[in-house]
Amino acid sequence: MFHLTSKMLKGAVAAAALLAASAHMASAQNLTMSSWLPPTHFGHTDFLKPYADKIGEVTDDRVTVTILPAPLGSPPQPWELARTGVADITWGNFTYEPERFVTMWSSEFPNAGTNGVAQSTALWRTYEKFLKDNAAFAGVKVLGVGLLGGGQLHHGKKTIQTPEDMKNEKFRMGGPIQKQPLEGLGAIPVAAPGPKAYEMLESGVIDGSLHPMESVVNFRVDESLKHHTVFPNGLYDASFFFIMNGAKWDSLSDEDKAAIDSISGEVMSANWGRNFDAQNPAAVEKLTAAGNTIVEASPELVAAVDTIYDAMVADWIVAAKGASVDDPEAMLKFYNDTYKELAGE
């Protein structure tokens, strides 16, 4: 009788364990992430992949993330891909949809800063304080935001030191906000993604290109772009979002939401900036060792960009009010003050 009872007990325990495991598998959610970065890029290896893995870790694998082997859409489409549920998580550049994200234009203006952690953290706090209830952000869970640590000016054949040096020079730009500084300096903007810079330089379509310092190396245009002009507060920037489909987020348990929140938001945004703060100085070191010319922008060139910046801000204030930002001046001041405090300026 004892042996029968013992066997029955062991069987019951095994069945309970099997049921528990089955219930865990049934309740577990695997989320898809669409990304347009190649798997060798530091943005994938040092940021996206660790974040995806961390979601599994903090939720005890109740929520896992699979990064798809190829993007599900073109660079302007990630927001809609997540909002409509084609992918669960996406990331992209806000101003690839400039009309939707008028509110974010100012983050890409000249003088946004050159400290990636301080920038990205300040942008997250600005989003939280001024924008999280704005209609443009409806339908998604914003997981984080990020900036590049300052974009700079790069030329293939000459060092740019004065506004006159920019006249009629063709420069690749990544986003539409970069058009105004280039045109204001007399250059000819050519819109194209960063990875296209190499072939455009080799074919003579462009004379120079806008990049953060790291991209000159990581996009392998360091032998084509030999002259680098560095603006102390950045010539421009690019603002990025990391989002989850709103319905998918709502389907998660409160426990899992709290766990994912703990590694997202300001933490995630700062981690994005931290990667660029490591990559940009390393790129400068490599370019210097290769004999490339790196100069600081002259006071004349900085003053010309500052004048353009003032006009951009004035135009944006009007546009942002039309996009339901009650006090754009206060929003921009909050970002700038927060950045300066975090950067120790």
VENUR-V318179 format. One record per backbone hydrogen bond with DSSP energy under -0.5 kcal/mol. CO is the residue of the C=O (numbers start at 1). NH is the residue of the N-H. E is the energy in kcal/mol with one decimal. If there is no record, write none. Layout:
# VENUR-V318179
co=CO nh=NH e=E
co=CO nh=NH e=E
This chain:
# VENUR-V318179
co=1 nh=5 e=-2.3
co=2 nh=6 e=-2.7
co=3 nh=7 e=-2.4
co=4 nh=8 e=-2.4
co=5 nh=9 e=-2.6
co=6 nh=10 e=-2.7
co=7 nh=11 e=-2.5
co=8 nh=12 e=-2.4
co=9 nh=13 e=-2.6
co=10 nh=14 e=-2.4
co=11 nh=15 e=-2.6
co=12 nh=16 e=-2.5
co=13 nh=17 e=-2.4
co=14 nh=18 e=-2.5
co=15 nh=19 e=-2.6
co=16 nh=20 e=-2.5
co=17 nh=21 e=-2.6
co=18 nh=22 e=-2.6
co=19 nh=23 e=-2.6
co=20 nh=24 e=-2.4
co=21 nh=25 e=-2.4
co=22 nh=26 e=-2.4
co=23 nh=27 e=-2.2
co=24 nh=28 e=-1.6
co=29 nh=31 e=-0.6
co=29 nh=64 e=-2.8
co=31 nh=66 e=-3.2
co=32 nh=88 e=-0.9
co=32 nh=89 e=-2.4
co=33 nh=35 e=-0.5
co=33 nh=68 e=-2.8
co=34 nh=91 e=-0.6
co=38 nh=41 e=-1.7
co=41 nh=44 e=-1.3
co=41 nh=45 e=-2.4
co=42 nh=46 e=-2.7
co=42 nh=47 e=-0.5
co=43 nh=48 e=-2.6
co=44 nh=49 e=-2.7
co=47 nh=51 e=-2.0
co=48 nh=52 e=-2.7
co=49 nh=53 e=-2.7
co=50 nh=54 e=-2.3
co=51 nh=55 e=-1.7
co=52 nh=56 e=-1.2
co=53 nh=57 e=-1.9
co=54 nh=58 e=-3.0
co=55 nh=59 e=-1.3
co=56 nh=61 e=-3.4
co=57 nh=60 e=-1.3
co=59 nh=62 e=-1.8
co=62 nh=29 e=-3.2
co=64 nh=31 e=-3.7
co=65 nh=67 e=-0.5
co=66 nh=33 e=-2.7
co=66 nh=68 e=-0.6
co=74 nh=77 e=-2.4
co=77 nh=81 e=-2.2
co=78 nh=82 e=-1.9
co=79 nh=83 e=-2.8
co=80 nh=84 e=-2.5
co=81 nh=86 e=-1.5
co=81 nh=87 e=-1.9
co=82 nh=85 e=-0.9
co=88 nh=245 e=-2.5
co=89 nh=34 e=-2.4
co=90 nh=243 e=-2.4
co=92 nh=241 e=-2.5
co=93 nh=96 e=-1.4
co=94 nh=97 e=-1.8
co=95 nh=98 e=-0.7
co=95 nh=176 e=-0.6
co=97 nh=101 e=-2.0
co=99 nh=102 e=-0.6
co=101 nh=104 e=-1.6
co=102 nh=105 e=-1.5
co=104 nh=107 e=-1.4
co=105 nh=108 e=-2.4
co=106 nh=109 e=-1.1
co=108 nh=237 e=-1.3
co=109 nh=112 e=-0.8
co=114 nh=116 e=-0.7
co=115 nh=119 e=-3.0
co=116 nh=120 e=-2.7
co=117 nh=121 e=-2.4
co=118 nh=122 e=-2.4
co=119 nh=123 e=-2.5
co=120 nh=124 e=-2.1
co=121 nh=125 e=-2.4
co=122 nh=126 e=-2.0
co=123 nh=127 e=-2.5
co=124 nh=128 e=-2.7
co=125 nh=129 e=-2.2
co=126 nh=130 e=-2.7
co=126 nh=131 e=-0.6
co=127 nh=131 e=-2.1
co=127 nh=132 e=-1.7
co=131 nh=134 e=-2.3
co=134 nh=137 e=-2.0
co=135 nh=138 e=-1.7
co=137 nh=140 e=-1.0
co=139 nh=246 e=-2.2
co=140 nh=142 e=-0.6
co=141 nh=143 e=-0.7
co=141 nh=244 e=-2.2
co=143 nh=265 e=-3.6
co=144 nh=242 e=-1.9
co=146 nh=240 e=-2.6
co=151 nh=235 e=-2.6
co=151 nh=236 e=-0.9
co=152 nh=211 e=-1.5
co=153 nh=229 e=-3.0
co=154 nh=209 e=-2.4
co=155 nh=226 e=-0.7
co=155 nh=227 e=-2.2
co=159 nh=161 e=-0.7
co=162 nh=165 e=-0.9
co=163 nh=166 e=-1.5
co=164 nh=167 e=-1.1
co=166 nh=169 e=-2.1
co=169 nh=171 e=-0.6
co=169 nh=188 e=-3.0
co=170 nh=207 e=-3.1
co=170 nh=208 e=-2.1
co=171 nh=190 e=-2.5
co=172 nh=210 e=-1.9
co=173 nh=192 e=-2.2
co=175 nh=178 e=-1.2
co=176 nh=179 e=-1.3
co=177 nh=181 e=-0.5
co=178 nh=182 e=-1.5
co=179 nh=183 e=-2.9
co=180 nh=184 e=-2.7
co=181 nh=185 e=-1.3
co=182 nh=187 e=-2.5
co=183 nh=186 e=-1.4
co=186 nh=168 e=-3.0
co=187 nh=189 e=-0.6
co=188 nh=171 e=-2.2
co=190 nh=173 e=-2.4
co=193 nh=196 e=-1.7
co=194 nh=197 e=-2.1
co=196 nh=200 e=-1.9
co=197 nh=201 e=-2.6
co=198 nh=202 e=-2.6
co=199 nh=203 e=-1.8
co=200 nh=205 e=-1.7
co=200 nh=206 e=-1.3
co=201 nh=204 e=-0.8
co=207 nh=156 e=-2.4
co=208 nh=172 e=-2.1
co=209 nh=154 e=-1.4
co=209 nh=211 e=-0.5
co=211 nh=152 e=-3.0
co=212 nh=215 e=-0.8
co=212 nh=216 e=-0.9
co=213 nh=216 e=-0.8
co=213 nh=217 e=-0.9
co=214 nh=217 e=-0.6
co=214 nh=218 e=-3.2
co=215 nh=219 e=-2.4
co=216 nh=221 e=-2.2
co=216 nh=222 e=-0.6
co=217 nh=220 e=-1.3
co=221 nh=224 e=-0.7
co=221 nh=225 e=-2.8
co=224 nh=226 e=-0.7
co=226 nh=293 e=-2.5
co=227 nh=155 e=-2.9
co=228 nh=230 e=-0.6
co=228 nh=295 e=-2.8
co=229 nh=153 e=-1.9
co=229 nh=231 e=-0.5
co=230 nh=297 e=-2.8
co=231 nh=234 e=-1.7
co=233 nh=113 e=-2.4
co=234 nh=111 e=-2.3
co=236 nh=151 e=-3.1
co=239 nh=94 e=-2.1
co=240 nh=146 e=-1.6
co=241 nh=92 e=-1.6
co=242 nh=143 e=-3.0
co=242 nh=144 e=-1.5
co=243 nh=90 e=-1.8
co=244 nh=141 e=-3.0
co=245 nh=249 e=-2.4
co=246 nh=250 e=-2.4
co=247 nh=251 e=-1.3
co=248 nh=252 e=-0.5
co=249 nh=252 e=-1.4
co=253 nh=257 e=-2.5
co=254 nh=258 e=-2.4
co=255 nh=259 e=-1.9
co=256 nh=260 e=-2.5
co=257 nh=261 e=-2.8
co=258 nh=262 e=-1.5
co=260 nh=263 e=-1.2
co=261 nh=264 e=-1.1
co=264 nh=267 e=-1.5
co=265 nh=269 e=-2.4
co=266 nh=270 e=-2.5
co=267 nh=271 e=-1.9
co=268 nh=272 e=-2.1
co=269 nh=273 e=-2.0
co=270 nh=274 e=-2.4
co=271 nh=275 e=-1.6
co=272 nh=276 e=-1.3
co=273 nh=277 e=-2.2
co=274 nh=278 e=-1.1
co=275 nh=279 e=-2.1
co=276 nh=280 e=-2.8
co=277 nh=281 e=-0.5
co=278 nh=282 e=-1.1
co=279 nh=283 e=-2.1
co=280 nh=284 e=-2.1
co=281 nh=285 e=-2.4
co=282 nh=286 e=-1.9
co=283 nh=287 e=-2.8
co=284 nh=288 e=-2.5
co=285 nh=289 e=-2.2
co=286 nh=290 e=-1.5
co=287 nh=292 e=-2.3
co=288 nh=291 e=-1.5
co=292 nh=294 e=-0.6
co=293 nh=228 e=-3.1
co=295 nh=230 e=-3.1
co=298 nh=302 e=-2.7
co=299 nh=303 e=-2.5
co=300 nh=304 e=-1.8
co=301 nh=305 e=-2.0
co=302 nh=306 e=-2.5
co=303 nh=307 e=-1.9
co=304 nh=308 e=-1.7
co=305 nh=309 e=-2.8
co=306 nh=310 e=-2.2
co=307 nh=311 e=-1.5
co=308 nh=312 e=-2.2
co=309 nh=313 e=-2.7
co=310 nh=314 e=-2.1
co=311 nh=315 e=-2.1
co=312 nh=316 e=-2.5
co=313 nh=317 e=-2.4
co=314 nh=318 e=-1.2
co=315 nh=319 e=-2.0
co=316 nh=320 e=-3.7
co=317 nh=321 e=-1.8
co=318 nh=322 e=-1.5
co=319 nh=323 e=-0.7
co=320 nh=323 e=-0.6
co=320 nh=325 e=-2.2
co=321 nh=324 e=-1.4
co=324 nh=326 e=-0.7
co=325 nh=328 e=-0.5
co=327 nh=331 e=-2.0
co=328 nh=332 e=-2.7
co=329 nh=333 e=-2.3
co=330 nh=334 e=-2.5
co=331 nh=335 e=-2.2
co=332 nh=336 e=-2.6
co=333 nh=337 e=-3.1
co=334 nh=338 e=-2.6
co=335 nh=339 e=-2.9
co=336 nh=340 e=-2.5
co=337 nh=341 e=-2.1
co=338 nh=342 e=-2.6
co=339 nh=343 e=-2.9
co=340 nh=344 e=-0.6
co=340 nh=345 e=-2.5
co=341 nh=344 e=-0.7
